[in-house]
Amino acid sequence: MRSEERGGTLAAATLREQFRHVYWIGGGSCAGKSTIARRIADQHGLHLYATDDSMAEHGRRIKLEDCPLLRQFMAMDMDERWVKRSPRTMLDTFHWFHGEGFNLIIEDLLRIPAGARVIAEGFRLLPHLVKPVLSASNHAVWLLPSPEFRQTTIERRGGPTSGFLAKTSNPERALQNLLERDRMFTDRLSKQVEDLELRAIQINRAIAEQDSANLVAKIFGF
């Protein structure tokens, strides 16, 4: 084994030990990750770390020379990001979907006192990045929303006329691109979770939010 491989293995082992108190909720967009994580944190006294809330700060802290996809994304206007490109291109070039800045999530978690149990949640928690630092197999779960569930959630939040989609010249087209991109991202997550023998929950309109939260808490052993 080369020295850099040994170093990576030792670093991962150290992080697994340091993150024994961390529980991870990843998954596709609009799966209810934030709500479920908040419910579990409130009910069981855990510290909540939402990766979405850190994206703006991470964008300022990140070294752009190490993150070519983020650099490209920042150079685009809103239509170039969400209207003019195909969903496949959007999927293949979206920086957070490829782990850029994941090291900043690790840095943030290391700053939280080890005595506090933590729930980390967000779509940036990619299975292949979390597994090397996962202390126990039941400390992580990925929520995989159906396309119908995702679309219903977006419509409930205001659809294409609200949020960043409204800043494009064609919000309806932007929404359809986003929905298809996120469908493919969820499919990719599903395969990764299966290949890595990790836990996943299928989220659809037939499952009540509290039932999903209870199922995640059960997986975590709460």
C-alpha positions as a Markdown table, in Angstrom:
| # | Residue | x | y | z |
|---|---|---|---|---|
| 1 | Met | 0.0 | 0.0 | 0.0 |
| 2 | Arg | 1.4 | 3.4 | -1.0 |
| 3 | Ser | 2.0 | 6.0 | 1.7 |
| 4 | Glu | -0.8 | 8.3 | 0.5 |
| 5 | Glu | -3.3 | 5.3 | 0.6 |
| 6 | Arg | -2.2 | 4.5 | 4.1 |
| 7 | Gly | -2.7 | 8.1 | 5.1 |
| 8 | Gly | -6.2 | 8.2 | 3.6 |
| 9 | Thr | -7.1 | 5.0 | 5.4 |
| 10 | Leu | -5.8 | 6.2 | 8.7 |
| 11 | Ala | -7.6 | 9.6 | 8.3 |
| 12 | Ala | -10.9 | 7.8 | 7.5 |
| 13 | Ala | -10.5 | 5.6 | 10.6 |
| 14 | Thr | -9.8 | 8.6 | 12.8 |
| 15 | Leu | -12.9 | 10.4 | 11.5 |
| 16 | Arg | -15.0 | 7.3 | 12.0 |
| 17 | Glu | -14.0 | 7.3 | 15.6 |
| 18 | Gln | -14.5 | 11.1 | 16.0 |
| 19 | Phe | -18.0 | 10.9 | 14.3 |
| 20 | Arg | -19.4 | 8.2 | 16.5 |
| 21 | His | -21.9 | 10.8 | 17.7 |
| 22 | Val | -23.0 | 11.8 | 14.2 |
| 23 | Tyr | -26.1 | 10.6 | 12.4 |
| 24 | Trp | -26.5 | 11.3 | 8.7 |
| 25 | Ile | -29.6 | 11.9 | 6.6 |
| 26 | Gly | -29.0 | 12.3 | 2.9 |
| 27 | Gly | -31.2 | 11.9 | -0.1 |
| 28 | Gly | -32.9 | 13.5 | -3.1 |
| 29 | Ser | -34.2 | 17.1 | -3.2 |
| 30 | Cys | -37.7 | 17.7 | -1.6 |
| 31 | Ala | -37.6 | 14.4 | 0.3 |
| 32 | Gly | -38.3 | 16.0 | 3.7 |
| 33 | Lys | -34.8 | 15.6 | 5.0 |
| 34 | Ser | -34.8 | 18.9 | 6.9 |
| 35 | Thr | -38.2 | 18.4 | 8.5 |
| 36 | Ile | -37.5 | 14.8 | 9.5 |
| 37 | Ala | -34.0 | 15.8 | 10.9 |
| 38 | Arg | -35.5 | 18.7 | 12.8 |
| 39 | Arg | -38.2 | 16.4 | 14.3 |
| 40 | Ile | -35.7 | 13.8 | 15.5 |
| 41 | Ala | -33.4 | 16.5 | 16.8 |
| 42 | Asp | -36.2 | 18.1 | 18.8 |
| 43 | Gln | -37.6 | 14.8 | 20.1 |
| 44 | His | -34.2 | 13.2 | 21.1 |
| 45 | Gly | -32.1 | 16.2 | 22.0 |
| 46 | Leu | -29.6 | 16.2 | 19.1 |
| 47 | His | -27.8 | 19.1 | 17.6 |
| 48 | Leu | -29.0 | 19.8 | 14.0 |
| 49 | Tyr | -26.5 | 20.6 | 11.3 |
| 50 | Ala | -28.2 | 21.4 | 8.0 |
| 51 | Thr | -25.7 | 21.4 | 5.1 |
| 52 | Asp | -28.1 | 23.6 | 2.9 |
| 53 | Asp | -27.7 | 26.4 | 5.5 |
| 54 | Ser | -23.9 | 26.3 | 5.0 |
| 55 | Met | -23.8 | 26.5 | 1.2 |
| 56 | Ala | -23.4 | 30.3 | 1.0 |
| 57 | Glu | -20.7 | 30.3 | 3.6 |
| 58 | His | -18.9 | 27.3 | 2.0 |
| 59 | Gly | -19.1 | 29.1 | -1.4 |
| 60 | Arg | -17.0 | 31.9 | 0.3 |
| 61 | Arg | -14.6 | 29.6 | 2.1 |
| 62 | Ile | -14.0 | 27.2 | -0.8 |
| 63 | Lys | -10.9 | 27.3 | -3.0 |
| 64 | Leu | -12.2 | 27.8 | -6.5 |
| 65 | Glu | -9.0 | 26.4 | -8.0 |
| 66 | Asp | -9.8 | 23.1 | -6.4 |
| 67 | Cys | -13.5 | 23.2 | -7.5 |
| 68 | Pro | -13.8 | 23.6 | -11.3 |
| 69 | Leu | -17.5 | 22.8 | -11.4 |
| 70 | Leu | -18.4 | 25.4 | -8.9 |
| 71 | Arg | -16.2 | 27.9 | -10.8 |
| 72 | Gln | -18.1 | 27.2 | -14.0 |
| 73 | Phe | -21.5 | 27.4 | -12.2 |
| 74 | Met | -20.7 | 30.8 | -10.6 |
| 75 | Ala | -19.8 | 32.2 | -14.0 |
| 76 | Met | -23.2 | 31.4 | -15.5 |
| 77 | Asp | -26.3 | 33.6 | -15.4 |
| 78 | Met | -29.6 | 32.2 | -14.2 |
| 79 | Asp | -30.8 | 31.1 | -17.6 |
| 80 | Glu | -27.5 | 29.4 | -18.4 |
| 81 | Arg | -27.8 | 27.5 | -15.1 |
| 82 | Trp | -31.5 | 26.4 | -15.3 |
| 83 | Val | -33.0 | 27.0 | -18.7 |
| 84 | Lys | -30.5 | 26.6 | -21.5 |
| 85 | Arg | -28.8 | 23.4 | -20.5 |
| 86 | Ser | -30.2 | 19.8 | -20.6 |
| 87 | Pro | -31.1 | 18.1 | -17.3 |
| 88 | Arg | -28.4 | 15.6 | -18.0 |
| 89 | Thr | -25.7 | 18.3 | -18.4 |
| 90 | Met | -27.1 | 20.0 | -15.2 |
| 91 | Leu | -26.7 | 16.7 | -13.4 |
| 92 | Asp | -23.2 | 15.9 | -14.6 |
| 93 | Thr | -21.8 | 19.4 | -13.9 |
| 94 | Phe | -23.5 | 20.4 | -10.6 |
| 95 | His | -20.7 | 20.9 | -8.1 |
| 96 | Trp | -22.5 | 19.8 | -4.9 |
| 97 | Phe | -23.5 | 16.5 | -6.7 |
| 98 | His | -19.9 | 15.7 | -7.2 |
| 99 | Gly | -18.6 | 16.3 | -3.7 |
| 100 | Glu | -17.0 | 19.7 | -4.2 |
| 101 | Gly | -16.8 | 21.3 | -0.8 |
| 102 | Phe | -17.5 | 18.1 | 1.2 |
| 103 | Asn | -14.3 | 18.7 | 3.2 |
| 104 | Leu | -15.9 | 21.9 | 4.5 |
| 105 | Ile | -18.8 | 19.8 | 5.9 |
| 106 | Ile | -16.3 | 17.6 | 7.7 |
| 107 | Glu | -14.5 | 20.7 | 9.1 |
| 108 | Asp | -17.9 | 22.1 | 10.4 |
| 109 | Leu | -18.7 | 18.8 | 12.1 |
| 110 | Leu | -15.3 | 18.6 | 13.8 |
| 111 | Arg | -16.0 | 22.0 | 15.4 |
| 112 | Ile | -19.1 | 20.7 | 17.1 |
| 113 | Pro | -18.3 | 19.5 | 20.6 |
| 114 | Ala | -17.9 | 15.7 | 20.6 |
| 115 | Gly | -20.2 | 15.3 | 23.6 |
| 116 | Ala | -23.2 | 16.5 | 21.6 |
| 117 | Arg | -25.0 | 14.0 | 19.4 |
| 118 | Val | -25.5 | 15.5 | 15.9 |
| 119 | Ile | -27.8 | 15.0 | 13.0 |
| 120 | Ala | -26.3 | 16.1 | 9.7 |
| 121 | Glu | -28.7 | 16.4 | 6.8 |
| 122 | Gly | -28.7 | 17.5 | 3.2 |
| 123 | Phe | -28.4 | 16.3 | -0.4 |
| 124 | Arg | -24.7 | 17.0 | -0.3 |
| 125 | Leu | -24.2 | 14.0 | 1.9 |
| 126 | Leu | -23.3 | 11.6 | -0.9 |
| 127 | Pro | -23.1 | 7.9 | 0.0 |
| 128 | His | -19.6 | 7.3 | -1.3 |
| 129 | Leu | -18.3 | 10.3 | 0.7 |
| 130 | Val | -20.2 | 9.5 | 3.9 |
| 131 | Lys | -19.4 | 5.7 | 4.1 |
| 132 | Pro | -15.6 | 6.1 | 4.8 |
| 133 | Val | -16.4 | 8.2 | 7.9 |
| 134 | Leu | -19.5 | 6.3 | 9.0 |
| 135 | Ser | -19.0 | 4.9 | 12.5 |
| 136 | Ala | -21.9 | 2.4 | 12.3 |
| 137 | Ser | -24.1 | 1.2 | 9.4 |
| 138 | Asn | -27.3 | 2.3 | 11.2 |
| 139 | His | -26.0 | 5.9 | 11.6 |
| 140 | Ala | -26.9 | 6.9 | 8.1 |
| 141 | Val | -30.0 | 6.8 | 5.9 |
| 142 | Trp | -30.9 | 8.2 | 2.5 |
| 143 | Leu | -34.4 | 9.4 | 1.6 |
| 144 | Leu | -35.4 | 8.7 | -2.0 |
| 145 | Pro | -38.5 | 10.7 | -3.1 |
| 146 | Ser | -40.7 | 9.6 | -5.9 |
| 147 | Pro | -41.0 | 12.1 | -8.8 |
| 148 | Glu | -44.7 | 12.7 | -7.8 |
| 149 | Phe | -43.7 | 13.4 | -4.2 |
| 150 | Arg | -41.0 | 15.9 | -5.3 |
| 151 | Gln | -43.3 | 17.7 | -7.7 |
| 152 | Thr | -46.1 | 18.0 | -5.1 |
| 153 | Thr | -43.6 | 19.4 | -2.6 |
| 154 | Ile | -42.4 | 22.0 | -5.1 |
| 155 | Glu | -45.9 | 23.0 | -5.9 |
| 156 | Arg | -46.7 | 23.4 | -2.2 |
| 157 | Arg | -43.7 | 25.7 | -1.9 |
| 158 | Gly | -45.0 | 28.0 | -4.6 |
| 159 | Gly | -43.8 | 26.2 | -7.8 |
| 160 | Pro | -41.8 | 28.0 | -10.5 |
| 161 | Thr | -43.0 | 31.5 | -9.5 |
| 162 | Ser | -41.1 | 31.4 | -6.2 |
| 163 | Gly | -37.5 | 31.2 | -5.2 |
| 164 | Phe | -34.6 | 31.2 | -7.6 |
| 165 | Leu | -36.6 | 29.7 | -10.5 |
| 166 | Ala | -38.6 | 33.0 | -10.7 |
| 167 | Lys | -35.3 | 34.8 | -11.6 |
| 168 | Thr | -35.1 | 33.0 | -14.9 |
| 169 | Ser | -36.7 | 34.1 | -18.2 |
| 170 | Asn | -38.7 | 30.8 | -18.3 |
| 171 | Pro | -39.6 | 29.6 | -14.9 |
| 172 | Glu | -41.8 | 26.7 | -16.2 |
| 173 | Arg | -39.0 | 25.4 | -18.4 |
| 174 | Ala | -36.5 | 25.8 | -15.5 |
| 175 | Leu | -38.8 | 23.8 | -13.2 |
| 176 | Gln | -39.1 | 20.9 | -15.6 |
| 177 | Asn | -35.3 | 20.8 | -16.1 |
| 178 | Leu | -34.9 | 20.9 | -12.3 |
| 179 | Leu | -37.4 | 18.1 | -11.7 |
| 180 | Glu | -35.8 | 15.8 | -14.3 |
| 181 | Arg | -32.3 | 16.6 | -13.1 |
| 182 | Asp | -33.3 | 15.7 | -9.5 |
| 183 | Arg | -35.1 | 12.6 | -10.7 |
| 184 | Met | -31.8 | 11.4 | -12.2 |
| 185 | Phe | -29.9 | 12.4 | -9.1 |
| 186 | Thr | -32.2 | 10.3 | -6.9 |
| 187 | Asp | -31.8 | 7.3 | -9.2 |
| 188 | Arg | -28.0 | 7.7 | -8.9 |
| 189 | Leu | -28.3 | 7.9 | -5.1 |
| 190 | Ser | -30.4 | 4.8 | -5.1 |
| 191 | Lys | -27.8 | 2.8 | -7.0 |
| 192 | Gln | -25.0 | 4.1 | -4.9 |
| 193 | Val | -26.8 | 3.2 | -1.6 |
| 194 | Glu | -27.5 | -0.3 | -2.9 |
| 195 | Asp | -24.0 | -0.9 | -4.2 |
| 196 | Leu | -22.5 | 0.3 | -0.9 |
| 197 | Glu | -25.0 | -1.7 | 1.2 |
| 198 | Leu | -26.3 | 1.4 | 3.0 |
| 199 | Arg | -29.8 | 2.2 | 4.3 |
| 200 | Ala | -32.5 | 4.0 | 2.2 |
| 201 | Ile | -36.2 | 4.8 | 2.6 |
| 202 | Gln | -38.5 | 5.3 | -0.4 |
| 203 | Ile | -40.6 | 8.5 | 0.1 |
| 204 | Asn | -43.9 | 8.9 | -1.6 |
| 205 | Arg | -47.3 | 10.6 | -1.0 |
| 206 | Ala | -48.7 | 7.5 | 0.8 |
| 207 | Ile | -46.3 | 7.8 | 3.7 |
| 208 | Ala | -47.0 | 10.4 | 6.4 |
| 209 | Glu | -44.2 | 12.7 | 7.4 |
| 210 | Gln | -44.3 | 11.6 | 11.0 |
| 211 | Asp | -44.2 | 7.9 | 9.9 |
| 212 | Ser | -41.0 | 8.6 | 7.9 |
| 213 | Ala | -39.5 | 10.4 | 10.9 |
| 214 | Asn | -40.3 | 7.5 | 13.1 |
| 215 | Leu | -38.8 | 5.0 | 10.7 |
| 216 | Val | -35.5 | 7.0 | 10.5 |
| 217 | Ala | -35.4 | 7.3 | 14.3 |
| 218 | Lys | -35.9 | 3.5 | 14.5 |
| 219 | Ile | -33.0 | 2.9 | 12.1 |
| 220 | Phe | -30.8 | 5.2 | 14.3 |
| 221 | Gly | -31.8 | 3.2 | 17.3 |
| 222 | Phe | -33.6 | 6.1 | 19.2 |
